[in-house]
């Protein structure tokens, strides 16, 4: 079973490939969405958004929420639909705590229970209620620790949500961190190869898109 540290390493190694795949998109589309092949998500990067949008909903989301023109919104939708990702369990797939932030997704301050480290909420008072309800017992000092969280939904409820995951912003998406020199010397994992194939699949879809839209070639 892959350890948390190995997952951090795999995520860092994959970042360059993700960025390369994104750079192959037409400029108008690239400025609007982030393709996340690892979790099969399309992230809207329009102003003030930072949420994941299903491919089937992307065009209307861009037009109605962000007032994007029909042509550009349609192009973005065609790219997203081209991946043919199964989105039936769309909301249930999310990163584990402690990884780098997902590119394009909004990040917010939050508080996590120091005892179980499974409960995160926007206000520390929610952690106090959680602590008492689950009988975590007496402790000295604060019951909550400050963390940074993300959610695919782009909105943060006032209290608790199981859609939050905790991120480590010390891990940067260019693959650099304090131990980056050591990471580069380690062999690739089998999972890295699977993720690389996902990125290659993304590139194939984009190339097919270019063939149908010669003005972007």
N, C-alpha and C positions, 0 to 999 in steps of 0.2 A: 504494500500500500504506500502511496506517495506521501511523504511528509509535507508539513506546511512550508518548510524552507525550500524543498524541491519544487513546490508549486510556485513559490515566489520566483525561483530561478527560471522556471519554464515560462512564466508570464513575462519576465524581463526579456528573455531571449526572443519571444514572439513579437515584441513591440515593433521592431524594425520592419518585420514582414507586414504587419497591420498597416503601418504608415505607408509602405510602398504600394500596397493594394489600394489604399485611399487616394494616393497621388495619381493613380491611373484614371480616376473618374473625371468627367468633364468639369471645368471650373465652376459652372453654375450649380451643378449638383454637389460637388465636393464642399462648397461653402454652406450647404444646407443639411447634409447628413453625414454621419459617421457609420461605417460598416463594421460591425463587431462579429466576425465569423466564429469566434470561440463560443459565444453564448447565443449566436444566431439572432442578433438584434440589430435594428436600424435605429440609430439615435438621431433625433432632430436637434440640430445645432443652431436653429434660428434664435434670434435674440430673446432671452428670458425663458428659453424652453429647457433643453437638456433632459428630455425624457425619451424613452423608447416607444416607437410607434410600429404597429403591425403594418406589414407591406400593403395589405388590403385597404388600410385606412390612411396611408401616407398622403396621397394626393389631396384629399379633402381636408386633412389636418393642415397642410401647408397653405392651401387656399383660404380656408375659413379662419384659422387661428392667426396666421402670420401674413395674410394678404399677399401671398406669392402668386405671380401670374400663372395662368393655366399651363402654358408651354413648359416652363421650368418645373412646375409641380408634377406634370405628367412625365417628364424625363426622369425625375427622381423616383417616381413611382415605378417606372419601367425597370430601373436598375434594381430596386428593392424586390420587385416581383420576380425578377430573373433568377434570384437565388433559389426560389421554390422551397423555402424552409417550411417545415411543419411547425405551425404556430399554435397547435391545439393546446399544448401545455406551456404556452408562452410565458405566463406570469410565474411559473413555478421554478424556473431555472435562474439561479442567481449565484454570484460569486460567494466563496467562503469569506469569513472575516479575516482581516489582516493582510489582504493583497493590495496591490496598487489600485488607485482609483480607475474606474473604467472611463476611457476617453470620451469626452462630450457630455457625460452625465453629471448633473449638478451635485455638489458636495455641501453638506450642512453640518454645523456644530450640533452635538447631541451628548447624551449621558448614558453610561452603561453600568449595570449592576456589578459592583466589585466582587461579590460572592460567587454568583453563577456565571457571569460574563456572557450570558445568553440574552439578556433583556436590554434593549436600547430604546430610549425615548428622548423626545425633544426637551423636556423639562425635568430637572432633578427630582421634583416632587412626585413625579410618576414612578421613579425608581424607589422612593421611600415607601409608597403604597405597595409596590411589588414586593419589596423586601419584607414588609410586615405580613402580607398575605401568604407568602411562601415560607414564613417562619425561618428566615435566615439567621435569626438570633441577634445577640448584642454585639456591637462593634465599636471601636474607638475611631473617631474621625468620620469623614464623609462615607456615605454608602454608595455614592456614584463617582465614576471617573469620567473625565471629559474625553470624548472621542469625536471622530468625523465619520459621517455616514453618507451612503448613497441609496437611491431606490430607482428602479426602472420607471416609476410612475411620474417622476418630476415634481411631485408635491409631497410635502411633509406634514402629516397629521400632528395636531397639538400634543398627542400622547404617544402611546406605543404603536408600533406597526411591525409585523413579522416580515414586511417587505424591505426593511432596512438591513444593510450589511455594513460592517465597520471597515474602513479603509486605512491604509498606511501610506501617507503622502510622502514619506521619506524614500519610497520606491518610485523612481521616475520612469516615464514611459520610453525614454531613450535607452533603457537597459542599464543605466548607470546607478550604482548605489555604493555604499561603503565597501562592500565585498565584491564589487564588479570585476576586479582583476582576477579573483579566484574563480568566479563563475565562468569566465571565458575559457578557462583551462579544463573544465569538467566536460565529460562526454554528454552528448545529447541523449535524452530519455526517449523511450518509445512514444510516450505521450506527445513529446515535442514534434515528432514526425507526423503524428495524426493531426496536430494543429497546423503544421506546415501544409498538409494536404487540403485542409479547410481553406487556407489562404489562397492556395493555387486554384481551388474551385471558384473562389471569389473572382480571381483574375480572369478565368475562363468566361464567367458570366459577363464581366465588363467588356471583354474583347468582342463577345457576341453582340453586346449592346452597340459597340462602335460600328460594327459591320452594318447594322440596321440604321445607324444615324451618322451618315458619312460626314455631316458638317462638323463633327467633333474629331474627325481623324486628322 
